[in-house]
Amino acid sequence: MNPKRQSTLRAPVLAVTAAGLALAACQTVIADQATTAATPAAAGKELPVRLIPNVPMNAEAYYGPDSYHVIAQTQDPQALRGERDTGALTYIFTDDGKKVWRVNDRGQDACSYFFPDGKRIVWTSTRDHMDLPVGDWSNQDDYPTGAELYISDLDGKNIKRLTNNKYYEAEVSVSPNGKWIVFGRMIDGKMDLWRMKADGTDEKQITFTDDWQEGAPFYLPDNETILYRAWKRSEYGKVKPTPMTVFTIKNDGSGHTQRTFDHDMNWAPYPAPDGRHYVFVRIVDGNNWEIFLGDLAGGEPQRLTFNAGFDGFPSISPDGKKMLLARSVGGGFMSNLYTHVMDISSLNIGPENWKGSVPAITPPKQ
């Protein structure tokens, strides 16, 4: 996303969608670097990290059910570009870079996600509204209109369009059992969460807020609790970086629960398969974006990355052993972003630790 928000990414220059992020133009593809080390001062603190080779600049990546295939917004010269000369299309690749292919061939793409059957994906694109203003994925006041949701096979065939309007729709994910899709939709400048069945029926709005801008929703292992982040419209552009709060809510709109209580930028939260922990991004030491491990029950988060450059868009593999992250390669803030893999097997946050219920939290005393 953007320094102000949390969101997705697109190609030739990516942009972030769960909150929008403008990336720098695509440069040389790095295909032979096996490992990216943290800064010397952080040596010994960071778990092993390696670059995924042979893939153009990309970000906001998510694992498939095999914890091997990855889907991401990837820079592509065929993507529709706006004033920023940016654009991304949906790609799938293996986390060793041995297989790489493009799913969609036109428009601008945003977030994407695997179904748990490993045979289908859901993705966001403007492919059917290329006549509408391109907009700016990094600016909540100018999100692309006509960004629709689609389902297809892994190779981009058998495309089914799920939505049909001129709103901004993105930040999409699928429940672990494959029955539900959750996404963000903006109407009249207000961003809210919606959910539908996997076939596009039973669409329902589940958040109704005038000030909060909700996005980046992901299901927990119980298939009904959704983790997401939100910032306030009243603070957007006025307080920098934009403060973001982590919440959970049930699939039917009940059980709304605040999970963070500070005024920090708690950006891009993604749940662990143990149903208790989540990874997210926070700024430290001026403007250093780092990834942390949080606990839905509260408490001080654990820092996972120790790198002088940008680290963001964390997500965890279904087996809980690997974490994907976008890291700036070669300097530049939120530029030259490539997806990396961190070995987090030592954190013990895999599905075998799921207790069957989401932990409660007691708000701190004011």
Phi, psi and omega in degrees: 000202186256158179306339182268337187222195184226123179187229190243188189220157174224183193275224198356333171209134186264164173225154183258141184259320183298355172191358170085128184208127176265130181253165180281163184297152183296134178240208185297134177284129179267117186239353187238009181265119185271329185221140174245115184275155173286173180297153182307322182295340183258006183306135178090348182263334186263138175294161183304133181230138177224149177280142170275114185278170171068015180240132176303169181310133186203167179195178185050066184257147180224143179283151169276179184295343179273001181056032181223312177279146186230143174241139186202160171281124189229135180298134182211132182295345179276351182288145177296137184240151178251204181298332180279357183057042180241157177178143180224156175231160183283129177236154169238139178207161176275155187283004169254002177074012183283333178230131181218129174210158180264141181267309184250152186241006180202166182079200173240135179251154177236226185297155179210162185199149177276145163281153183292349176282351179071009183248341183230160177222159172240141184209161181252137179203155173261019188303332180259005179225044184287353177273348181276161179305136182297323180072191184223111181297345183264003185229112182300341180272000181213037178300148178299129173277157179076018173278109186253166178258140182225152170241142176206174168290172182297332181269008179085006178268167181056049181288133174234124179274129185265332184237160182209085179198184180247023175280173168270122178228127182194198176054056189256146174208172187235144178292154182302332179269000176077006184273335188233147172240133176240145184202171177254143177224134178252125177232123180054042176081359181253123181263127179223167178266141177228157174222155177212166173287164185297340179267005178092358180270173176056044178291135183212134173281134184240351171236145182221088184226139179279324186259318183288138174251100184274147177188182179054055181273139177218140181283146171272173185299342181281357178068008178227338178268133183244128175266136178204171176237160179209149170236169183263134176301325182291343179255344185298124180082351181254323177248125182233135352293155182300122177296138178229143182243141178265134180228165163233154179207152179280160182301335180264004179095358179268177173065032181294124186224126176281137184244339174236149189227012177266187179245029180274172174271090178270086193257150172056050178290140179221129187284146172276155181290356175277355177074008181236321184260164176207152175257150181201176184244140177219150180267133178230160173049055177093271181221041180260112183272117183233162183257138181234159173253118180255168180237126180298340177276357180101183181104172183285132180286159180256128180282133183252330180248145180223082189218136183290336180269187181286133170233130181197187180049054180283145171210155188245142178292152180303332178275358176075010186260343184226148176236130172272144175210150174266128182231135175292129180248124177086017176090169180094136182279124180054031175235162182052047182275131177225146180282135178240162178241127175252135176279108182247021183301333181286349182280344178056053180240030181280175184297338179293345180261006176292125185266357178096354178208155180275132183294148175278169177221141176256116182302142178295151178288136180278000000 
